[in-house]
Amino acid sequence: MTSLPSLPVLADDDSMLSRKFGREVANYFSGSPLNRVSFLRGEHDFLNKAFAHPSASFLLMNGLSPLGKGRSTLAYVGRDAVLPLIGPEPFKQTEAEQIRNFNSTVDKPVILFLGLDEKNKGFSFKEHSGNPYFAVDVTPRGTFTEQANGVIQTVEKDGIAFITGGRHMNLSAPEAAIYAQARALFDWNARNPFCGGCGQKTMSVNAGTKRVCPPTDLAGVSEGAEPTTRAECPTRAGVSNLSFPRTDPTVIMAVVSADGSKLLLGRQSRWPPSMFSTLAGFLEPGESIEEAVRREVWEESGVRVGRVVIHSSQPWPYPANLMIGAVGQALPDGEKIDLGNDPELEKAKWFTFDEVREGLRNGIAGLDEPAPSTLKEGGIRLPPHTAIANRLIDAVINGFLTLTPKI
């Protein structure tokens, strides 16, 4: 049996809600140990002081691959390692000054402020204290290719290298959450070098969590001359959702039979033999979570679902999803499987709870892992504990449906 990996652990909670509904569930990629203090991302004085503080730690990522020690531990570097790429005062200017000095011919690496580690009080700003954490995208690009390559060559040494391939689900839970935050934001920045409103080049501000389309450009302008005026853009008026990171809500659901004795699981043709999982799909505009669960289950399997209950959620940085985990129950006359609507699934099947228990005991493995030696012939292979699909299946099998309120 695969050992249970590190998962986020929430503080003990004896609140009224926990007594009635059970403890809150925290999934892998959540549970960051850092306080994001997001309201300080726009304060250049705070960012500049945090960046310069000796306790600051920097996570480097090259092509979305993090710097690490082996495959299970992230590696952080100090400020000196990134100075050749980003300079000594990358946050010296206010956002307004950065926009005013925008030059579309000069490429700059994205620098993220991830948050403060409040367990360590090395740095303080007003009433906030903790060791600052940043992430820097050192992927060689454009005008900083040479400097980025220099940083990469310098930091890669014995036992430290960029972890390539896979989904990095061997990290400890706290580091997985830090990695997920950095990966999602770097990916969003890399995907949006041009404005979705007018097509002109954008720039990163707000410590990597906002992109703006400047009204002027210093490209081709002689020193001291006025910048050229760029074309009008709708993102410059009011709040624009094109300026901020995108998160795509996705429903993922464990569907139980009407009598509560079987679980509906499906498989895709590209998966390893005997691999099954819960059904999932994107939430559509103008659709509630519960409606999305019912629609996706019917479209993919033909099964009709009645009552839907939210279980938990999981940030999924591939590239920017929020997996909303739910448990649904099939209608008594809606359990017939029909794959004729949506061709996504190769197979869908009702499994007894005993069959699923056997899979949880002996069939746990990731998509990119070999089948466990404990998997019996005819048994089912299920997702790892770090996947919310596994947590939903485990919850159903271990009493989520029959939880008795304590008050």
C-alpha positions as CSV (number, residue, x, y, z in Angstrom):
1,M,0.0,0.0,0.0
2,T,1.3,3.5,-0.9
3,S,2.2,5.5,2.2
4,L,0.1,8.6,2.9
5,P,2.0,11.6,1.7
6,S,2.2,14.9,3.5
7,L,-1.1,16.7,3.4
8,P,-2.1,20.1,4.8
9,V,-3.1,19.9,8.5
10,L,-5.5,22.5,9.8
11,A,-5.5,23.7,13.4
12,D,-7.9,22.0,15.8
13,D,-11.3,23.7,15.7
14,D,-14.1,23.1,18.1
15,S,-16.5,25.6,16.5
16,M,-20.2,25.1,16.0
17,L,-19.8,24.4,12.3
18,S,-17.0,21.8,12.8
19,R,-19.1,20.0,15.5
20,K,-22.0,19.9,13.1
21,F,-20.3,19.2,9.7
22,G,-16.9,17.7,10.7
23,R,-13.4,19.2,10.4
24,E,-12.7,21.3,7.3
25,V,-10.8,19.4,4.6
26,A,-7.6,20.8,3.2
27,N,-6.2,19.4,0.0
28,Y,-2.7,19.2,-1.5
29,F,-1.5,22.5,-3.1
30,S,-3.4,24.4,-0.4
31,G,-2.3,25.3,3.1
32,S,0.6,27.7,2.4
33,P,2.7,28.6,5.4
34,L,3.1,32.1,4.2
35,N,0.9,35.1,4.9
36,R,0.4,36.7,1.5
37,V,-0.4,40.1,2.9
38,S,-1.8,40.9,-0.5
39,F,-2.7,44.5,0.4
40,L,1.0,45.3,0.6
41,R,1.9,44.2,-3.0
42,G,1.2,47.7,-4.2
43,E,3.5,49.4,-1.6
44,H,6.9,49.7,-3.3
45,D,8.5,50.9,0.0
46,F,7.5,47.6,1.7
47,L,8.6,45.5,-1.3
48,N,11.9,47.3,-1.6
49,K,12.7,46.8,2.0
50,A,11.6,43.2,2.0
51,F,13.7,42.4,-1.1
52,A,16.8,44.0,0.5
53,H,16.4,42.2,3.9
54,P,19.0,39.5,4.7
55,S,16.3,37.0,5.6
56,A,14.6,37.2,2.2
57,S,14.4,33.8,0.3
58,F,14.0,33.4,-3.4
59,L,12.5,30.5,-5.3
60,L,13.8,30.4,-8.9
61,M,11.8,28.8,-11.7
62,N,13.0,28.0,-15.2
63,G,10.2,27.2,-17.6
64,L,7.9,26.5,-14.6
65,S,10.3,24.0,-13.2
66,P,11.4,25.0,-9.6
67,L,14.9,24.8,-8.2
68,G,15.1,21.9,-5.9
69,K,17.2,19.5,-3.9
70,G,16.2,16.1,-5.5
71,R,12.5,15.8,-6.4
72,S,10.9,16.3,-3.0
73,T,12.4,19.6,-1.6
74,L,12.5,23.1,-3.0
75,A,15.8,25.0,-2.9
76,Y,15.9,28.7,-2.1
77,V,18.6,31.1,-2.8
78,G,19.6,34.5,-1.3
79,R,19.3,37.9,-2.9
80,D,22.9,38.0,-4.2
81,A,22.1,35.1,-6.6
82,V,19.4,37.1,-8.5
83,L,21.1,40.5,-8.5
84,P,22.7,40.0,-12.0
85,L,19.3,39.4,-13.5
86,I,17.0,41.8,-11.7
87,G,19.3,44.4,-10.1
88,P,19.5,45.7,-6.6
89,E,16.2,47.7,-6.4
90,P,13.5,46.1,-8.7
91,F,10.8,47.7,-6.6
92,K,12.2,51.2,-6.3
93,Q,9.5,52.8,-8.5
94,T,5.8,53.1,-7.7
95,E,3.4,51.5,-10.0
96,A,2.6,54.9,-11.6
97,E,6.3,55.4,-12.2
98,Q,6.8,52.0,-13.7
99,I,4.0,52.6,-16.1
100,R,5.3,56.1,-17.0
101,N,8.7,54.6,-17.8
102,F,7.4,51.6,-19.8
103,N,9.6,50.6,-22.8
104,S,8.1,47.8,-24.9
105,T,11.5,46.9,-26.3
106,V,13.0,46.0,-22.9
107,D,12.1,42.6,-21.4
108,K,12.1,42.2,-17.6
109,P,11.8,38.9,-15.6
110,V,8.7,38.6,-13.5
111,I,9.3,38.9,-9.7
112,L,6.6,37.6,-7.4
113,F,6.2,38.5,-3.8
114,L,4.8,35.3,-2.2
115,G,4.4,36.3,1.4
116,L,5.8,36.4,4.9
117,D,6.9,33.4,7.0
118,E,5.5,34.7,10.3
119,K,7.1,31.9,12.3
120,N,10.4,33.8,11.8
121,K,10.5,37.5,12.6
122,G,13.6,38.6,10.8
123,F,11.9,41.4,8.9
124,S,9.3,43.9,10.0
125,F,7.2,46.6,8.3
126,K,4.8,48.6,10.3
127,E,2.9,46.0,12.3
128,H,3.7,43.1,10.0
129,S,6.7,40.8,10.5
130,G,8.2,37.6,9.1
131,N,10.9,36.4,6.7
132,P,10.0,37.5,3.1
133,Y,9.6,35.0,0.3
134,F,9.9,35.9,-3.4
135,A,9.9,33.9,-6.6
136,V,11.8,34.9,-9.8
137,D,11.1,33.6,-13.3
138,V,14.6,33.0,-14.7
139,T,13.4,31.5,-17.9
140,P,15.8,33.0,-20.6
141,R,13.7,35.4,-22.7
142,G,14.3,38.3,-25.0
143,T,16.7,41.0,-23.8
144,F,17.6,39.2,-20.6
145,T,18.5,35.8,-22.0
146,E,22.2,36.1,-21.3
147,Q,21.7,37.3,-17.7
148,A,19.2,34.5,-17.0
149,N,21.5,31.8,-18.4
150,G,24.2,33.2,-16.1
151,V,22.0,32.9,-13.0
152,I,20.9,29.4,-14.0
153,Q,24.5,28.2,-14.4
154,T,25.5,29.8,-11.1
155,V,22.8,28.3,-8.9
156,E,22.9,24.8,-10.4
157,K,25.5,22.9,-8.3
158,D,25.9,19.7,-6.5
159,G,22.4,18.4,-5.5
160,I,20.6,21.5,-6.6
161,A,18.9,21.7,-10.0
162,F,15.7,22.7,-11.7
163,I,13.1,19.9,-11.2
164,T,11.8,19.1,-14.7
165,G,8.9,16.9,-15.7
166,G,5.9,15.7,-13.8
167,R,3.5,17.6,-11.5
168,H,5.9,17.9,-8.5
169,M,3.5,16.1,-6.2
170,N,6.3,14.6,-4.1
171,L,6.9,17.9,-2.3
172,S,5.9,18.4,1.3
173,A,2.5,20.0,1.7
174,P,3.7,23.5,2.7
175,E,6.2,23.6,-0.2
176,A,3.6,22.3,-2.6
177,A,1.4,25.2,-1.7
178,I,4.3,27.7,-2.3
179,Y,5.1,26.1,-5.6
180,A,1.5,26.1,-6.7
181,Q,1.2,29.8,-6.0
182,A,4.4,30.6,-7.9
183,R,3.7,28.3,-10.8
184,A,0.2,29.6,-11.4
185,L,1.3,33.2,-11.4
186,F,4.3,32.7,-13.6
187,D,2.2,30.8,-16.1
188,W,-0.4,33.5,-16.2
189,N,2.2,36.2,-16.7
190,A,3.9,34.2,-19.5
191,R,0.6,33.7,-21.3
192,N,-0.4,37.3,-21.2
193,P,2.5,39.4,-22.8
194,F,-0.1,41.2,-24.9
195,C,-3.3,42.9,-23.8
196,G,-6.6,41.0,-24.3
197,G,-8.4,44.3,-24.8
198,C,-6.3,46.0,-27.5
199,G,-3.4,43.6,-28.4
200,Q,-0.6,45.8,-27.3
201,K,2.3,44.7,-25.1
202,T,1.6,44.6,-21.3
203,M,3.8,44.9,-18.3
204,S,3.9,43.1,-14.9
205,V,3.3,45.2,-11.7
206,N,1.9,44.7,-8.2
207,A,4.7,42.2,-7.4
208,G,3.7,39.9,-10.3
209,T,-0.1,39.8,-9.6
210,K,-1.3,42.3,-12.1
211,R,-0.6,43.2,-15.7
212,V,-1.3,46.6,-17.1
213,C,-1.5,48.1,-20.6
214,P,0.4,51.4,-20.3
215,P,-0.9,54.5,-22.2
216,T,2.6,55.5,-23.3
217,D,5.8,53.9,-24.5
218,L,9.4,55.0,-24.4
219,A,10.4,52.6,-27.2
220,G,12.4,54.5,-29.9
221,V,12.2,57.8,-27.9
222,S,15.5,59.7,-27.3
223,E,16.5,60.3,-23.7
224,G,14.6,63.1,-22.1
225,A,11.9,63.3,-24.9
226,E,8.2,62.7,-24.3
227,P,7.0,59.1,-24.7
228,T,4.7,58.2,-27.5
229,T,1.0,57.7,-26.9
230,R,-0.3,54.2,-27.5
231,A,-3.7,53.3,-28.8
232,E,-6.8,53.4,-26.6
233,C,-7.5,50.4,-24.5
234,P,-10.6,49.4,-22.6
235,T,-8.6,48.0,-19.7
236,R,-7.5,51.5,-18.6
237,A,-11.0,52.5,-17.6
238,G,-12.4,51.0,-14.3
239,V,-11.6,47.6,-13.0
240,S,-10.6,45.1,-15.7
241,N,-10.6,41.4,-15.2
242,L,-8.0,41.2,-18.1
243,S,-5.5,42.8,-15.7
244,F,-5.6,40.1,-13.0
245,P,-4.8,36.4,-12.8
246,R,-7.4,34.0,-14.1
247,T,-8.7,31.1,-12.1
248,D,-10.9,28.5,-13.9
249,P,-13.4,26.8,-11.6
250,T,-13.7,23.1,-12.2
251,V,-16.2,20.7,-10.6
252,I,-15.0,17.2,-9.6
253,M,-17.5,14.8,-8.0
254,A,-17.9,11.5,-6.4
255,V,-21.3,10.2,-7.5
256,V,-23.1,7.6,-5.2
257,S,-25.9,5.3,-6.3
258,A,-29.4,6.0,-5.1
259,D,-29.2,3.3,-2.4
260,G,-25.8,4.6,-1.2
261,S,-24.0,1.3,-1.9
262,K,-22.0,2.0,-5.2
263,L,-19.7,4.6,-6.6
264,L,-19.6,5.9,-10.2
265,L,-16.1,6.1,-11.6
266,G,-14.8,6.6,-15.1
267,R,-11.6,6.3,-17.1
268,Q,-10.1,7.9,-20.2
269,S,-8.4,6.0,-22.9
270,R,-5.0,7.6,-22.3
271,W,-4.9,6.4,-18.7
272,P,-2.9,3.4,-17.5
273,P,-4.8,0.0,-17.6
274,S,-7.4,-0.4,-14.8
275,M,-7.1,3.3,-13.8
276,F,-10.4,4.9,-12.7
277,S,-11.3,8.2,-11.1
278,T,-14.1,10.5,-10.3
279,L,-15.8,12.6,-13.1
280,A,-14.9,16.2,-13.6
281,G,-15.5,19.2,-15.9
282,F,-15.3,23.0,-16.2
283,L,-18.0,25.2,-14.7
284,E,-19.7,27.2,-17.4
285,P,-20.8,30.9,-17.2
286,G,-24.2,31.4,-15.6
287,E,-24.1,28.0,-13.9
288,S,-24.1,27.1,-10.2
289,I,-21.7,24.5,-8.9
290,E,-24.5,22.1,-8.3
291,E,-25.9,22.5,-11.8
292,A,-22.4,22.0,-13.2
293,V,-22.1,18.7,-11.3
294,R,-25.4,17.4,-12.6
295,R,-24.7,18.5,-16.2
296,E,-21.1,17.1,-16.4
297,V,-22.2,13.7,-14.9
298,W,-25.1,13.4,-17.3
299,E,-23.0,14.5,-20.4
300,E,-20.1,12.2,-19.6
301,S,-21.9,9.1,-18.2
302,G,-25.6,9.5,-18.8
303,V,-26.3,9.2,-15.1
304,R,-28.7,11.7,-13.6
305,V,-27.8,13.3,-10.3
306,G,-30.2,14.8,-7.7
307,R,-28.8,16.2,-4.5
308,V,-25.3,17.7,-4.5
309,V,-23.2,18.6,-1.5
310,I,-19.9,20.5,-1.5
311,H,-17.0,18.6,0.1
312,S,-13.8,20.6,-0.3
313,S,-11.7,22.4,-2.9
314,Q,-8.1,22.2,-4.3
315,P,-6.0,24.8,-6.1
316,W,-4.6,23.0,-9.2
317,P,-1.9,25.0,-10.9
318,Y,-2.0,23.2,-14.3
319,P,-2.4,25.9,-15.3
320,A,-4.9,27.8,-13.1
321,N,-7.8,25.7,-11.9
322,L,-9.8,25.6,-8.7
323,M,-11.1,22.1,-8.3
324,I,-14.4,22.2,-6.4
325,G,-15.0,18.8,-4.9
326,A,-18.6,17.6,-4.5
327,V,-20.5,14.5,-3.6
328,G,-23.7,13.8,-5.6
329,Q,-26.3,11.1,-5.4
330,A,-27.9,9.5,-8.5
331,L,-31.7,9.6,-8.9
332,P,-33.4,6.2,-8.4
333,D,-34.4,6.1,-12.0
334,G,-31.2,7.8,-13.3
335,E,-28.4,5.2,-12.8
336,K,-28.2,3.9,-16.4
337,I,-24.9,4.5,-17.9
338,D,-24.8,6.0,-21.5
339,L,-21.6,7.3,-23.0
340,G,-23.2,8.5,-26.2
341,N,-23.3,12.2,-25.3
342,D,-19.7,13.2,-24.6
343,P,-16.8,11.0,-25.9
344,E,-14.4,12.0,-23.1
345,L,-14.7,8.7,-21.2
346,E,-13.7,5.4,-22.6
347,K,-15.6,3.6,-19.8
348,A,-17.8,4.4,-16.8
349,K,-18.9,1.9,-14.2
350,W,-20.7,1.5,-10.9
351,F,-18.3,-0.1,-8.3
352,T,-19.4,-1.5,-5.0
353,F,-17.9,0.1,-1.9
354,D,-16.0,-3.1,-1.2
355,E,-14.3,-2.9,-4.7
356,V,-13.4,0.7,-4.1
357,R,-12.0,-0.1,-0.6
358,E,-9.8,-2.7,-2.2
359,G,-8.6,-0.1,-4.7
360,L,-7.8,2.4,-1.8
361,R,-5.9,-0.3,0.0
362,N,-3.9,-1.7,-2.9
363,G,-4.3,0.3,-6.1
364,I,-3.1,3.8,-5.3
365,A,-0.7,5.3,-7.9
366,G,-0.2,8.5,-9.9
367,L,-0.7,8.6,-13.7
368,D,3.0,8.8,-14.3
369,E,3.9,6.0,-11.8
370,P,4.0,2.3,-12.4
371,A,1.1,0.2,-11.0
372,P,1.6,-0.8,-7.4
373,S,2.8,-4.3,-6.8
374,T,-0.2,-4.8,-4.5
375,L,-2.7,-4.2,-7.2
376,K,-4.6,-7.5,-7.7
377,E,-5.8,-8.9,-11.0
378,G,-9.1,-7.4,-11.9
379,G,-8.7,-4.7,-9.2
380,I,-9.0,-1.0,-9.9
381,R,-6.2,1.6,-9.8
382,L,-7.1,4.9,-8.1
383,P,-5.5,8.4,-8.0
384,P,-2.9,9.3,-5.2
385,H,-3.8,10.9,-1.9
386,T,-2.5,14.2,-3.2
387,A,-5.4,14.4,-5.7
388,I,-8.8,15.7,-4.6
389,A,-10.3,12.7,-6.5
390,N,-8.8,10.4,-3.9
391,R,-10.0,12.5,-1.0
392,L,-13.6,12.5,-2.4
393,I,-13.5,8.7,-2.9
394,D,-12.0,8.2,0.6
395,A,-14.6,10.5,2.2
396,V,-17.5,8.6,0.7
397,I,-16.1,5.2,1.5
398,N,-15.3,6.2,5.1
399,G,-18.6,7.7,6.2
400,F,-19.0,11.2,4.8
401,L,-22.6,10.3,3.7
402,T,-23.6,9.0,7.1
403,L,-21.9,11.6,9.3
404,T,-24.1,12.1,12.4
405,P,-24.3,15.7,13.6
406,K,-22.9,16.1,17.1
407,I,-25.2,19.0,18.1
